[in-house]
Amino acid sequence: MSYAIETEHLSHRYGRTEAVHDLTLEVPTGSLFALVGPNGAGKTTTIKVLMNLLQPSAGRATVLGTDSRKIGPPTLARIGYVSENQQLPEWMTVADLAAYCRPFYPTWDPKFAESLAKQLGLSMTKRLKACSRGMKMKAALLVSLAYRPELLIMDEPFAGLDALVREEFSSGILEAVGGERPWTVFVSSHDIDEVERLSDWIGIINNGKLELAEPVTQLLARFRQVEVTVGGAAALPPSVPGSWLLAEATGHVVRFTDSRFDEADLRARVRAAIPEASDIAVTPLSLRQIFIALARVFRLSGE
Amino acid sequence: MDRHLFWHLIRFDFRAQRLLLAAWSGALLIQAVVFAFGSSAIDFGQPAFSWDMALLIVRGGLMMAVVSYVIQSDAVVGTQAFWMTRPIPRMAMLVSKLLPLVGWLVMLPAVVTFATLVALGLRAADSLAGAWTVAFEQGFTLAAIVMAAVVTANLAQLVVAGIAGFTVVALLNVLVLPAVTVTWPALGDELGGWQPAVYAAIVGVGAVIVAVHQYRTLKAWRSLALICLTMTAAGFATQYWGTREPLPYGTSLAVDTSWVAHSTIEASDLKNIKTRRVTLAAGGPDTGFQRVWLETRPAGVPDDVALWPVAARSEWTVPGRAPVRWQGWLAPHTSRDNIRNGMPNANAIAAIDGTKALRDPSGALYMSAVTVISAADYQQSVSSPPSLAVDFTCDAYRYRIAGRVPLTPGSMMSVAGRSVVVTEVKASEWTLHVSLRETLLDESVLPREAAIPIKPVWVFRNRMLKEAAVGGWSPWHPQKLTMGFASTGVVHRQIRVGADIMNYALTEVRPGAGARWHTTVPVDDWVKGAELLLLVPEKIGIVTLPLRLGRLELPPPSVVR
């Protein structure tokens, strides 16, 4: 498998604060990878290192095969970048912005840009200064997609957008990515709902550390909510298995989130840990529920 | 990046800043028009609004704004700038910013200046020199602003950084550098000789290094450190380049020391200057010490020689106490007003064969030196008269007539690298009104001029009457020209294009209320046959004036604490 982005033991410090710690990550080429984590988790810093806006304090990162420290115009011409914090030249109209960017990209496709603008509902003659936040993000997306980049990096692109704009934005991305050539999309967000529709891979980062990174289907398959009913008063087993997250006992029920769900041996493992179990109910979890469960685990463990 | 993309960046910058650039260019053109056609005089004796100064300030402010917006619209601090994530080579971005700035803010004013000067009838060589001076000053200013702009995010930050930077550099140059580099005689005066060129060259090169570093690395703190390094290097360098050589003690002339000792020793305020190292017999710690200010007037100097005091050594000896020695540069002034602006008028007039100044302002050159003694020494001096030895070192100059021209409209003189055109001469019963237009290049920039503290002198002379009046001015200190008439009000107006490259002198001689002519004929008769002379000083040597003063009687200390 080839990777569009690879990091090895990547760290970045702001003075005494380590924003990213020992991050090892692989983003497969062609994937739609969502890096999810709470505010201040290190997502933006990671992306800035990937874009060579910041340099690693330790470790290394490669983007499209280029060391992040050496990323220059040739690599940037293959990357699209959209960020909620980016300062657009606000004196320009949307058309000006497109005209400004066009000469830098040999692969710029004017027809594609035109269709994207229509699809995103952009008013090309409006000055960016007069545009809403959503319109500015769409304009940034337009000038980041029109040259059909191999890799699209987006940092909190949905923050502050209303539902309709978010929908149009996501559609625009999916439409563009779904062409002949597979694009890689790397998107960061603090809200799982925003990226659930977009992503087929997910990474969860917390306090600068990567907690997991795997295909969404795999993640959904291995997480289940389990409820075990017992005859008498419920109690947690003396030794709770490591894969049982957020285990609790109330009344006649023991509840936990199984992070290594396997249909075949679940019942045997439960009965081994809780011999008095009379009934076992298993419920699939949504990506959002998994994320919340993990967030609670991180908070309880003090990370 | 190919040329097409380079122009692409410049075109967008120009579009973004077109209003500011238009405003700046408008101010430049208005300045040129005022410079070329303005004629209204400003009386220095009263507060007056100066259009040329106002325009200069406006254009300076606009220049700062232009540089700020051009550079900071694609910021190189922080990580949010749009262009940083686009395939734009950083060096190409830097060059696309600097070249138009240099073209617009440096070359354009130089071209406008050149065209204006040529249009005013000045020689091409003079006009070119004026244009070069403008380019020099604009380039230096641009370099300083660019340094601040590449490490700040917006105009407000730039202004704050500029004020802070100016304060730090001023403190560094005024307080720190002299303290760490002083070796006698190294207490230099204003930048002169090659110092401005050295300073500007280091700042210019430093600005390029800072900008390249910031664009390459985006590390603002390191760039800030480079700025500090640049300004420190510039400050240090000017301590060693272009400064005067330590003066050897040379020829001695006779001095009437008895007259000096008898008449001019003064003890200055004794109570307000303090030191910690003195304990008086009265008991308890005392912080007082004494300063004696010696002012002297040399005698025996030939009439056509002008002396310029540059340094002094003194030794103060109180019997029974250790000698106190002092040495240093002299400030180019004394308590007397006879050599203001580097122009000993009487000597200049005396250089002209047999010509009498219409009014001799002082006819003498004074020098002063300060020596400091402790309170204990001073107490001792009451019972044991001290002696004081002072050696004044002076540069000696002799004036020569470098050029002359009839005092009639249209007369033009080109000499010693400058031109003067007599544009108007009016005479009435009570008023002599002479308009001159000359190129007076910024003396702090031109090494040739700055090396000589005594300035060239314009003299208005009537040969038949053998009477003359002296005029002269400095671009930095507008002054009343001493034309030799009592209560003379001389209006002198300066107009600047970019820098102090040119003085447009409108010289009026207007006797005030109750004043009267000191000429022998009415004014209009005096003007007939009058001529304008340019006297140029030439250094002829170094003179030491030794003063040996024994058994001085000082006034008793008025306060003992």
HADDOCK unambig.tbl for C-alpha pairs under 7 A between the chains (distance, minus, plus):
assign (segid A and resid 51 and name CA) (segid B and resid 85 and name CA) 6.99 0.50 0.50
assign (segid A and resid 53 and name CA) (segid B and resid 79 and name CA) 5.80 0.50 0.50
assign (segid A and resid 72 and name CA) (segid B and resid 87 and name CA) 6.70 0.50 0.50
assign (segid A and resid 73 and name CA) (segid B and resid 86 and name CA) 6.98 0.50 0.50
assign (segid A and resid 73 and name CA) (segid B and resid 87 and name CA) 3.70 0.50 0.50
assign (segid A and resid 73 and name CA) (segid B and resid 88 and name CA) 5.69 0.50 0.50
assign (segid A and resid 73 and name CA) (segid B and resid 89 and name CA) 6.03 0.50 0.50
assign (segid A and resid 74 and name CA) (segid B and resid 87 and name CA) 6.57 0.50 0.50
assign (segid A and resid 76 and name CA) (segid B and resid 85 and name CA) 6.69 0.50 0.50
assign (segid A and resid 76 and name CA) (segid B and resid 86 and name CA) 5.89 0.50 0.50
assign (segid A and resid 76 and name CA) (segid B and resid 87 and name CA) 4.98 0.50 0.50
assign (segid A and resid 77 and name CA) (segid B and resid 86 and name CA) 6.93 0.50 0.50
assign (segid A and resid 77 and name CA) (segid B and resid 87 and name CA) 5.26 0.50 0.50
assign (segid A and resid 81 and name CA) (segid B and resid 85 and name CA) 6.81 0.50 0.50
assign (segid A and resid 85 and name CA) (segid B and resid 80 and name CA) 6.26 0.50 0.50
assign (segid A and resid 86 and name CA) (segid B and resid 80 and name CA) 4.71 0.50 0.50
assign (segid A and resid 86 and name CA) (segid B and resid 81 and name CA) 6.15 0.50 0.50
assign (segid A and resid 86 and name CA) (segid B and resid 82 and name CA) 5.98 0.50 0.50
assign (segid A and resid 87 and name CA) (segid B and resid 80 and name CA) 5.60 0.50 0.50
assign (segid A and resid 87 and name CA) (segid B and resid 81 and name CA) 5.30 0.50 0.50
assign (segid A and resid 87 and name CA) (segid B and resid 82 and name CA) 5.62 0.50 0.50
assign (segid A and resid 88 and name CA) (segid B and resid 82 and name CA) 5.56 0.50 0.50
assign (segid A and resid 91 and name CA) (segid B and resid 16 and name CA) 6.88 0.50 0.50
assign (segid A and resid 103 and name CA) (segid B and resid 5 and name CA) 6.73 0.50 0.50
assign (segid A and resid 104 and name CA) (segid B and resid 87 and name CA) 6.17 0.50 0.50
